[in-house]
Amino acid sequence: MPPLHRHHARAVVKNLTMRIYLLPLLLAACAAQPDYRPDTAPPNTVEAVNLEQYQGLWYEIARYPNPFEDTRRYTCVGVTAEYAIRADGRISVTNTCRKDTLDGPVTVAEGVARSVSDNNAKLKVRFAPDFIPFAEGDYWVLDLMEDYSAALVGDPAGKYLWILSRTPKLPQSTQERLFATAEAKGYATAPLIPVPQTPAP
């Protein structure tokens, strides 16, 4: 094997080994994540999601604190999520955040999502290799503006909740609607923390 290829192979193996090593820690963090939805009945999702319209860039406006974005070493700000439909029908997920400040270092997480409902409102997302079991998370679209300008997404247990927008700043009326939807579906809104974003040029 040429030296360059050997170096690339070692880098791939090292990266994969690190991801496997960290997986138990990530799963433990997920298990310890607080539950902000006491209702045990699953919430209703939106009637349908057009994935062609839903794909693209979203800005994170607010979120429940979580161990992936609020780590012991840094807090994610300026967070974006970008979705793109792949040739196999699944969806590529690229989450980008700035560490602590809007001009801080960038960290990127790459994942894959798949629809698990006929209406595409329920998805499973994974950031671990396919051969690792129990590494998928629920991603339910709980509310969606008619023009796909903003969305409320989370998991049915109430451990995770996000408010997403196509722009870095969300109109107050839209934010109020999404907060009201969250409360109506049993999610506590007090734990939601605002996510700083760089204003649009």
N, C-alpha and C positions, 0 to 999 in steps of 0.2 A: 504494500500500500504506500503511495507517495507520502512524504512527510506532512504535506499540507492536509491531506485527507485523514492521516492518523491524528493530527492535531484536532481536526473538526470532530472526528469520532470520539476522541477523549472528552471534548467539550460537551458533546451531546450526552454521553454517558454520565458525566459529572452533573450536568443540569438535571437529568432524569433522576439520578440517585438522590440529589438534594430534594427534589419534589416529593419523592417517595418517603424520604426521611422526615420531611416536614408534615406529611399528611396526617399522622396521628395527632400532632399538635393542633393542626387546623380543625380536625374533627372534634377534638376536645374543646376547642374554643367555641365551636358551633353549639356543642351540647350545653355549654355554660352560658350561652347568650340568653339574656332575659326575655321573657314572654310578655309582650305588651298587649295581648289580646286574650282576655280571660274566657271568652266564648269558645266552646269546643266545636260548635257547628261550623263547617267551612263557609266562608263568605261567598257571596255571589260575585262573579266576574262580569265584565262587560259582555254584551251579547255576541260580539264577534270582533276580531282584529284582522285587518288587511295587512299582511306581513310586508307586502310591497310598499305600502304607505308608511308602515311602522319603522322600516329599516332606515338607516342614516344616523346622524349625530344627535345626541341628547345631552343636555346639561343637567347635572344633579343640583337641585335646588334645596332639598332637605332630605334628611335620612334619620333612621334610628341609629344610635351609636352601635358599631359592630367591630369585631376584632380584625377585620380585613382593612378597614379604612381608618380606624381609630386604634392604632397599634401602640405598644409600649414605647416605640422609638419615634413615631411621627403620627401626625394627623393629616388625612387627605383633604386638600382644598382644590378648588378649580377642577372638580371631577367631571369627566365626560364619559359617556358610553356610546360606542359606535357599533351598529348592527348591520350586517350585510348577508343577504341570502346566498348560500353556496350552491354549487352545481348539484350537490346531493340532496338539496332540499333543507338541510340544516342551516343554522344561522351562526356566522362567526361573530364573536363578541370581543371587543377591544375596550377595556376599561383603562382610563388614563387619569392619573392624579398628580398633583404637585404636593411635595412634602412640606407641610407646615405653613408655607407662604405661597402667594400666587407667582412668585418668581423663584420658588424653591426647586430642587431637583425633581425630575419627572420619573415616575414609576408606572409601568404598563403591565397589565394582566391580560393574557389572551385566553379565550375560552370558546366553547361551542354550545349552542342551544338547540333544542328540538321541541317541536310542538307535540303535546300529548293530549290534545283535545280537538274535536272537529272544528271548533270555532276559533282556534289558535289563540285563545285567551289564557291558556295554561301551558307553560313551557317548563322544561327541565334544562338547567344550565350546569355545565361542569367546566372546571379549570384544571382538572387532573387528567392523566392519560386514560384512554378508554378501558384499559385492562384493569384499572383499579375500581373495585366495587364500592357502592355506597358513597360516591363522591359527587352526586348530582344534587342541586338545590332547586326548590320550587320558585318559579317566577310567574306570578299571576297578575294579569292586567285587571285592576280593580275599578279603574275609571279612566276614561280617555276622551279628550275633547274632540268634538265632531271633526275639526280640521287637523287632528293629530298634532296639535301644537303643544300639548301637555298631557301627562299621564300620571296615574297613581299605581305603583306596582309594589308587590310584596309577596310574602309567603303566607299561607293560610293559618299558620300557628301564631303569627304575630311577633316573630323574632326579628323580621326584617321588613322595612317599609321605606320606599323612596318616592319623592316627588321629582318628576323629570320634566324638562321643558326644551323646546327647540331653540330657545334663546337664553342668554345668561341671566336675564331678569324676567320674572313671571309677573303678569298683571295681578294686582291685589285681588280683583274679583275672581280670577281663575284659582288663585291660591286658596281663597276662602271656600270655593266650591270643593276643591280636592280635600281640604281639611274636613269639611262637613261630610263628604263621602266616607272618609276614613272613620270618622266617629260613628256614622250610621252603620258601618259594617263591623263595629266592635273594636276598632284599633284606637289605642290611646294616642292622642296627638301631642300631649305635653312633652314626651321624650324626643320628639322630632327636633333635630338641630339644624339650623340653617347652614348652607355650604357656601362659603365665599366664592364668587366667580369674577373673572375679569370682565368689565363692561364691554359690550360689543363696540367695535370702532364706528 
